[in-house]
């Protein structure tokens, strides 16, 4: 399972760099499309966390799993919204300090590290689960890269450093997948840790990005993300 996990993690991680490159090159992107992607990703991630990652973790680790799931959830909140309270998904349009940019990078690197852990842990259960986790993570990688690079530019950093920040997120994901395969403790508890982090990113990071906005397009995209995951889960169950 090592090779597929690393390959799929590298593919997902490349979207961090693409998002950062879009900001650095001053490329224009559709805000509407980005919002829809975030909403769709939120539904997909909440579904994979609740329907597969958490149940598989509890089945494997019993009463220990919920504690590790909670630890994963709290770690993301600590790093992204306590130590780096300014962080949000999407383009940063206000000036921020360099400390805010680097604290956000540190918080996101923990999150992206666990992205790699999640993909590797999913493939450790089955190829179908690994692929579904990969898709759920891939969907929010572009907004991640966009967010960190725009934060760096808002903090007065060079475009080269902003692009490097996106690259750091990508490398963190690949490292997470690699270490899950080679560090026994991480390999053992990677699944419940990934469940907690995935649930937080989907429900507490992505959902608030669109839940206050008017119209049915974004709520419909969220529910569609849930439905697509459930349908894909049923289709891949036999493979």
N, C-alpha and C positions, 0 to 999 in steps of 0.2 A: 504493500500500500504506500510505501514511501514515495516512489516516483510519481504516481498520479497526484498525490496530495501536494507535492512541491510544484508540479507543473500547473495545477489549477490555482494554487495560491499565487504563483508568479503572474498568471494571467489576470487574476483579480487585482493584485497589487499594482499592475501596470496602469490601471485606471486612476490611481492616486496621482501618478505622474502626468497622465493626460489632463486631469483636472487642473493641476498646477500649471501645466504648459499653456492651457487655455487662458489663464489669467496673465501669465508672464508675457505671452505674445499679443495681449490685448485683443484676443479673438472675441467676437460677439457670440453669445449663446442665448438661447431662448429661456427666459425666466419661467415662462409657462411650462416648457418641457422639463426644466429642472425641478419645479414644484411637483409636477406629476410623477417624476421619477422618485422623489423623496417619499411621496405618499404611497406609491406602489411598493417601494422598498420597505416602508414601515409595516404594511400588511404582511408582506412576505416574511420579514424578520420575526414579528410577533408570533406568526404561525409556526415557523420552524422551531422557535424556542419552546412554545407550549405544547405542540403536537409531537415533537420528536426529541429534541435535545434534553429537555427536562425529564420526560418519561424514561428515556434510555438511561440517563444518569441515575435516576432513582432505582431503576431495575438493576443496575450494575452495583451501585454503592449503598443502596438502602437508605437508612436514616442519616447517613453522612452527607448525602447528595444535596438536600435542601440547604444545609449550612454553607456548602461550597458555592451553590447557586447564589445565595444571599451575598457572600463575600464578593463574587464577581460583579454583582449588581452595584454594591456599595463602592467598590474600587473605581468604577467608571464615574459615579457621582462625585467621589472625592477628587479625582484628577481633572474632570472636565467642568464641574460646576461648583466646586469649593475652592480648590487651589487655582483654578482658571475660570472664574465666574463669568468672564466676558464671552466665552466660546459659544458659537451657534453654527449650524450648518447653513451654508450659503455664503454669498459674497459679503465681505466686510466693507462697509462704506464710510465708517467713521474712523478718525485717527485714534490709534491706541499706542500704548507704550511698548517698548521692546520686551519688557518683562512679561507683558500679557501674551505677546506672540510666542515667546519661548515656553511659557508655562502651558499654553494651549498645545504646542508641539509635543511637550512631554506627556500631557494627558492623552493626546491622540495616539502617540506611539504605544502606550499601554493598550489602548483599545485596538489598534491595528495589529499589535502583537497577538492579542487574543483572537483576532480574525483568522490569523494563520493557525492558531491552536484549534479553532473551531473547524476549519476545513480538514485539517489532519485528523482530528478526533472523529469527524463525520465519516471520513473514509475508513477509519479504524473500525467502525460499526458495519458499514456497507458502502459499496460504490454509489448506490442510488442516494443514500443520505448525504454522502460526501458531495455529490454533484448538486443536490438541492441547497445545501449550506453554501456552497460556492456561489450559486446564483444569487442567494439572498445577500451575500456580502458584496458581490460584484456591483449590485444595483446602487449601493450607497458609497462606493469608492470614489466615483467622480465628484460628487458633492464634497466629500472629505478633502480631496486634493484642492478643489477650488477654495474651500474655506480656509485651509491653512496658508495657502499661498497669498490669498487676498489679505489675511491677517498680517503676514510678514510685510507686505507692501504698505499696508496702512500704518505699520509701526516704523516705516522709514527704511526698511531693509532693501537691499538691491534685488533686482529680478533674478539674478543668479541664485541668491540665497533663498528666495521664495520658491524657486524650482527645486533647489536642494531639499527644502523642507518636505515637498511632496515625495521626493526620492527617499527621504528618511522614513516616511510612513510606509512606503512600498517595501523597503528592506526590513522593517520591523515585522511586517506580516510574514515575509519569507522566513525570517529567523524564528518566528513563533511556530510555523509548521515544521521546520527542521528540528527544533529542540523538542517538540512533542514526540518526534520519532526516536529521540536519542536520550532524553532525560526521563527516567522511569517515573518520578513523582509527577511531573507535568503530564506525561502520557496517561497516567492513571486517573488524574483528576481534571484532565483537560475538558472532558465532556460537560460536567456540571459547571465548571468555570465559564465555558463558552455559553452555556445556557443563560447564566446570569448576565453576562455582558451583552449577549444578543438581545435579550429581553429589554435591557435598559436602553440600548441604542434604538431599538424599534419603538418602544412605548414611551420612553422618557426623553429621548433626543429628537427623533424624527416626527412623531405625532404632534408635539407642540409647535413644530415649524409651520403646520398648515391648519390646525384645528380652529384657529380664530378667524380664518379667512372665509369670505362669503362665497356662496355658490355651492353646487353639488359636485363639481368636477373633482376636487381633491378628496372629499369623503368617498366618492364613488371609486376613485383610484385606490384608496386604502382598502376598501372592501373587495375590490377586484384583485388586489395583491393577495389577500387572504384566500380568495376563491381559487386563484391560479395556483397557489402553493398546495392547497388541498387537492386540486385536480391533478397536479403534477405528482404529488405523493401517491395518489391512487394508481396513476399510470405506471410509475417506476417501481411500485411494490413488487411486481412480478419479475423484476430483472435483478 
